[in-house]
Amino acid sequence: MNDVDIDADATDRMLLQRMAAGDRAALTMLYRSYHGRLCRFLSRLTRRPDVIDEVINDCFWIAWQKAGSFHGDSRVSTWIIGIAYRCGLKALRQHGDEPLEDDARSEARYPSHCPDEERELRDWLAQGLNRLSADQRLAVELVYGLGHSLDDVAVIMQCPVGTVKARLFHARVRLRNTLPALAGDTPIQKEQTQKESMP
Amino acid sequence: MNLPIDTGKDCARAWEAMPWALQENNPQGQHEWLMEHLAQCESCRAEFEQQSRLRMAISLPSDVPVDVEAGLRRLMSRLDTTDADDMPTRARPTSWVTRALVAAVLVQAVGIGVLGARLWSEQEAHQPYRTLSQNAPPAAPGAIHVVPDATMKLADWNALLHELQLQVTRGPNAVGAYTVVPANGASSSPDTLRKLRASRGIRLAEPVAPPP
């Protein structure tokens, strides 16, 4: 954890303390601070804005109620994203028979101001992530996107560190074999070879 | 691109270190080592470039449009609707559990107290504890030993006791004798003894002799 993370965590803890005392302004600040991160994290689970909004709502409703019971065993971000992860899984179970993709927006996914380069990067990533399982996508997002450690990810996903390592390893191998091909660099290698090398 | 593990320990180590180098969370010295290795290993360098691109792509803001302000308004209205119930719960998140436990402990304490007081009062009212080796306590004044006939019906026995206002305080013993005393606490009269002896089904009725 670098200095920026330490400062951010100290601010989050202060906001949680204020929330525990019933301060809605602190809740508003924390909500705005985490909304973007949670949107992106949950978008690896579902593409439906209504479900993502519902999960974020549930997450902060729980955070508001449980703020007083946060003992600081982990970073606040680990705690909040762990709540969002569990709420997300619950929402997926409730909406299990509905499509994960928002059809109305799938064709016009990117805003009009999105540069071609960024659009290309997003497409490249989306095609790679689509070849991963949901747990692998979330592990990649937590490590590469949100900058969590293996221990943090294990806490968030409520699984052993070894499981996180395996998910990340398989995700990286699959992405390594997929992404260059998507960019037209080299042909896709067979994944069987990598599976044999998994510790 | 060579495999991260099969091509040697350095490439495997570099493979492990890449995500944390991108996070700038590698231990001191690890980052320098990785940079040196990347300078020498083309395949790991290509892998690291791809990892950097992955991190850059994955760090882009979400492309799923979710309105933060609308979501916040919904959250606040949700809190408003449950505020009356939630406020005490939020201020003391486990208060209902604690209160339930405290209530249970109090009920148990009161119950134990009542039970103890009752047992104590009963013990005061009853005869003191006596071991089997101790002599039998003296019979109550006016007690009568009565031996009913074995064929005497229970209803007849009860009717006789009721008629003579007697109650059984002990028995039957090995020979089938009961000890009866007047139910009103008074001494038995000779008339009671006479009626007992005259009753059908009574084989013996003798007053209990007072201890010498």
Contacts between the chains, C-beta under 8 A, distances in Angstrom:
chain1	res1	chain2	res2	distance
A	1	B	25	7.3
A	2	B	24	6.2
A	2	B	25	6.7
A	20	B	90	7.5
A	20	B	91	7.5
A	21	B	91	7.7
A	22	B	87	6.8
A	22	B	90	6.9
A	22	B	91	6.7
A	24	B	76	7.0
A	24	B	79	7.3
A	27	B	75	7.8
A	28	B	72	6.4
A	31	B	68	7.6
A	31	B	71	7.7
A	31	B	72	5.5
A	31	B	75	6.7
A	32	B	68	6.3
A	32	B	72	7.3
A	35	B	66	7.6
A	35	B	68	4.5
A	35	B	71	7.0
A	36	B	61	6.0
A	36	B	62	6.7
A	36	B	68	7.8
A	39	B	61	7.9
A	39	B	62	4.0
A	39	B	64	6.3
A	39	B	66	5.1
A	40	B	61	6.7
A	40	B	62	4.0
A	43	B	62	4.8
A	43	B	63	7.2
A	43	B	64	4.5
A	47	B	64	5.9
A	48	B	64	7.8
A	49	B	64	5.4
A	49	B	65	5.8
A	49	B	66	4.9
A	52	B	64	6.0
A	52	B	66	5.2
A	53	B	66	5.1
A	53	B	67	7.7
A	53	B	70	7.7
A	53	B	71	5.1
A	53	B	74	7.5
A	56	B	66	7.3
A	56	B	71	5.9
A	57	B	71	6.2
A	57	B	74	5.8
A	57	B	75	5.3
A	57	B	78	6.8
A	60	B	75	5.6
A	61	B	75	6.5
A	61	B	78	6.1
A	61	B	79	7.3
A	64	B	79	6.6
A	64	B	86	7.9
A	64	B	90	6.5
A	65	B	86	6.4
A	65	B	89	6.5
A	65	B	90	5.1
A	65	B	93	6.6
A	66	B	93	5.9
A	67	B	90	7.3
A	68	B	90	6.8
A	68	B	91	6.8
A	68	B	92	7.1
A	68	B	93	5.0
A	69	B	93	4.5
A	69	B	94	7.0
A	102	B	64	7.5
A	105	B	64	7.8
A	105	B	65	7.2
A	109	B	63	5.4
A	110	B	63	5.8
A	118	B	60	6.6
A	121	B	53	7.6
A	121	B	56	7.0
A	121	B	57	4.6
A	121	B	60	6.9
A	122	B	57	6.8
A	122	B	60	6.3
A	122	B	63	6.1
A	124	B	53	7.9
A	124	B	57	6.4
A	125	B	54	7.1
A	125	B	57	3.9
A	125	B	58	6.2
A	125	B	60	7.9
A	128	B	54	7.7
A	140	B	54	7.8
A	140	B	58	6.8
A	141	B	58	6.3
A	143	B	19	5.3
A	143	B	23	7.6
A	144	B	19	6.5
A	144	B	22	6.9
A	144	B	51	7.9
A	144	B	54	6.0
A	144	B	55	4.7
A	144	B	58	4.8
A	144	B	59	7.6
A	145	B	55	7.7
A	145	B	58	4.4
A	145	B	59	5.8
A	147	B	23	4.9
A	147	B	25	7.5
A	149	B	20	7.9
A	149	B	25	6.9
A	168	B	19	7.4
A	172	B	15	7.9
A	172	B	51	8.0
A	175	B	54	6.5
A	176	B	1	6.9
A	176	B	47	6.6
A	176	B	50	6.7
A	179	B	50	6.0
A	179	B	53	7.8
A	179	B	54	7.0
A	180	B	50	6.8
A	186	B	1	7.5
A	189	B	1	7.5
A	193	B	3	6.7
A	194	B	3	6.6
A	197	B	3	5.4
A	197	B	4	7.2
A	197	B	5	4.6
A	197	B	6	5.7
A	199	B	5	7.2
